[in-house]
Amino acid sequence: MNSAQLAQMKNGKGFIAALDQSGGSTPKALSLYGVQPESYSGEAAMFDLVHQMRTRIIKSPSFTSSRVIGVILFEMTMDRQIDGLGSAEYLWQKKNIVPFLKVDNGLADEKDGAQVMKPIPELDARLTSALSHGVFGTKMRSVIKQANAVGVNAVVDQQFEIGKAICAKGLVPIIEPEVDIKCPDKAAAEDLLLAALIKQLDKLSEDQNVMLKLTLPEKAGLYTPLTNHPRVVRVVALSGGYSRDHANEVLAKNPNVIASFSRALSEGLTAQQSDAQFDATLDTAIQAIYEASIK
């Protein structure tokens, strides 16, 4: 594990940008960016366009390690290049920003009010590839839709089981048990989640360190015990469909939790903007998310 990257993740001021939309969410991300489905044909063209979008964000003068301390990449982005360097290598070597890799294969069907992850048979190969690109950690997402203890525990148990395999490879997993913002009993689901997370964290050994990516909670400060847990490198928050302004407002009320926003980061960016307009829009977004993250 890279000690400089670990120090940046533990203590760096700023937030993690999530640039990891995969096959299912890419068309929506592109249409929000002003690139409509009828303007490209086929998956290869779609991924070329989304790589151009991510490259433009990463290369922007406003995208620096003074405010953005990490970036989560999709596997296809990691395997592509920016200015002749692998995307992950470019982030660390040129920008001093810590790269992460999304490793899950999406969600299984809902059961007991939750969606665990589909199997990840390629996990070991994916982790080996990540290490070869100098990646620091991984991210994998499950979703909780009801305050159902069986479903919540199934999500957390699976996350930690796979998380331990990731730790064993020398990477730091971002464990992401998202609580759907439309969950009818969201506060109760979050209480169940907090208890399940602490139970699993308490079982980890000293060489098993994780990060947590959680939905902004109904109760401000709910996850403070997690930010103080010795096995937790950092707690980050997802925007989960909230607008950037609302997400920042709630985030600011949760001490020691930083942002890891995707759509809320790229809100307002379009392919049609000049570089100056694009950079100014991105700079405004980054500054607002940064300020909410350091409160």
N, C-alpha and C positions, 0 to 999 in steps of 0.2 A: 504494500500500500504506500502511496506517495504521501510523505509526512507533510509536505507543503500544502497539498490539496486537503488533507485532513484538518490542518490548522485553519485553512480558509473556510471550510464547511462548519467548523465548530465556532469560530470567533468572527468570521468576516461580516462586515456591515453591508447589508444589501439583501437581494432576493434571488430565487432560482427561476429562470425563464423556462417554461415548458413548451418546447418546439417539437413535440412528439406525436402530433396527429398521425394516425395510421390510416389504412385503407378506408375504413368506414366513415371517419370524420373528415377526411381530406376534401371531398367535394364541397362541404359546407364551409370549411376554412377558406378554400379558394374563392367561393362565391362572395363571402364577406370581404375578401381582398379585391373584389371587383373582377374576378376571372370566372365567367359563367361556364357551366358544363358544355354548352353548345360550341364553345370556342376551342375545345380540344377533343381529341378522339382517342379513347383507350387509356388503360391504366399507366402505361409507360409515359405517355405525354403528360398525364396528370401529375405523376411523381416528379417529372422534370420541372414542371411549373412550380410545384410546392417547394422543391429544392431551391429554385431561384428566389422564391419568397423568403425562405429561411436564410439563404446566403445574404440577401439584401439586409435583413434584420441584423445578422451577426456581424457583417462588415460595417454597419452604420457607425459613424463616429460617436454617436450617443450611447452605443452598446459597449460599455467598458466595465472592467472589474471593480471600479470604485462604487458601482451600484448593483451590477449583476454579478453574483459570485459563482453561479452555476447554471448549466443548461442541460435539460433533458432532451435527448435525441431519439428519434425513431431509427431502427436498424438500417433502413435504406439510406438515411441521412448520414449515419456513421460510416457507411461503406462508400459514400461519395466524397468528392473533394471540393475544397474551397481554395482557390488560387494555388492549385497543385499540391496541397496538403490534405490529408484526410480531415473530415470535419471536426472530429474530436481533437486531433492533434493541432489543428488550427486554433481551436478555442483555447487550449492550454498554452501552446507555444507563442501564439501571436497576441492573445487577448488576456492571458492569465485568468481564464474562466474555467471552472472545473466541469468536465463533461460526465454526464450520466447517460445510461442506455435504458430505454423502455424494453422490458423482456417478456411481457405477457402476450398471450395470443387472444386476448379479448375475454368476454364473459360467457359463462354457462347460463342456461335458462334459470329463471327465478325459482327458488325453492325456499320455503320457510322465511319468506320476506326478504330474501337476499340473493345476490348473484356472486357465486365464487368464480374463480378463474377457470377457463378451459385448461386442459392438460398442456404442459410445455415440454414435449419430448426433445425439443432442440435446445433446451436450457444450457446444458454443459458446453455445447459447441458455440452458442451465443455468448456465453461468459468468456470462453477462451478467446473469441474474436474481440470482445470488448477489452480484455486485458492487453491484447496485441496493439490496440489503438490508444492505450494509455487512459482508458476510462476509469474513473474513480468508483462509481457505484451504479446501481440499477434502480428501475422503478417498475412496480407492478400494481395494477388496480383491480379492486373488487368493489361491489356496490351493495349498500344496505338500504332497503326500501321500507322496512317496517321495524318497529321496536319488538323484535322477536329474538329472545335469547338464543334459541337454537340456531337461527340463521346468522346472528352476529358472531357467535362462537365458531361456527363453521368457517366464516370468512377469516377471522383472526387466526384460527388454528392453521388454516392452509397457508396464509401469508407468512407465518413464522416458520412453518415447516420448510417452505421454499427459501425463505430468508436465511435460514441456517446453512442451506446448501450454497447460497451465494456468499455468505461470510466465509465458508470453508475454502472458497476460491480466492479469497483475499480482496473481495469487493464489499462495498457497504450498500445494503439494500434500502431503498426507500419503500417502506411498507405503506400502501395506500388503500385503506378500507373506507372508501367514500360513503358518507351518509347523503342520500339523495335530498336535495333541498326541498323537494316536494313530499318528503316523508311526512305522513299525517301526524305522527307523534315523534317528531325529530328530537326534541330534548330528551325524551325517554330512551330513544335509540342511542343517543350520545352518551348517556349515563351507562348503559349496558356496554357500549364500546370501550369507554374509559376503563371500566372494571376488567374487561377481557384483555385489554392491552397491558395493563399493569401486571396481571397474572402471568402473561407470557414473558414480559420484560424481566420479571423477577427470576425467571428460570434460566435466563441467558448467562453464559460464562463471560469472564472478563475480556476474552478475545472475540466476542460476538457483539458488535456494535451496529446499531441500525439508525435510520432516520424514519420519521413518520410524516406522511402527507395526509392531512385531515380536512374535512369540510369545516368551514368557519362555524363555530358552535353557537347555539341559541343562548347559552349562559356564558357571558364574558369571563375569560380566565379559567374556563372548565379544564383546559388541558395543561395548566401550569404545572401540575405534578409530573407530567410527562417531560416537560422542558427541563426539569430538575433531575430526571432519572439518570443514573450513571451509565446506562447502556444506550442512551439516546444521544446521538451526535447533534441532531437539530430537529425541531418540529417545524414543518412548513404547512401552509394552508393552500387549498385549491379554491378557485373562484366559483366553480360548480354551477355556472349559469347566471350568477348574480352579475349586475353591471359592474364595471370597474369602480365607479364612485361608491356604490354600496359595499362592494367587497373591501375596498380600502377603509371605509368607515368602520366596518365590523372588525377588520384585522387590527386596526389601531387600538382596539379595546382589549386585545389579547397579548399581554406582554411576553416577550421572548419567542413569539411565533412570527415567522417571516413568510412572505408570499411565495407561491410557486404557481403563477398564473399562466394560462395559455390564451384562451380567447380574450380575456380581459387585458392582456398585454398588447395583442395585435388589433384591438378595437380601434377603428378609425384609419387604419393603414390600407392603402389601395395601390394596385399596380400602376394606376394612372397618374399618381402623384410624381412630381419632379423629385429628384434626390433631396433638394433642400426642404420641400414640403414633407417628404417622408421622414427625414431625420428630425424635423421639428415636432411632428406628430408623435414619433416614437420617443423623443426626449421628454415630452410632456407626460406620456404614459409611464415611462421608466421612473421619472422623478416622483410622481404621485405614489406609485407602488413602493418605491424605495422609502419614502417618508413614512408610509403606513407600516412598513416592515421594521423600522428602527425605533418605533415608539415603544 
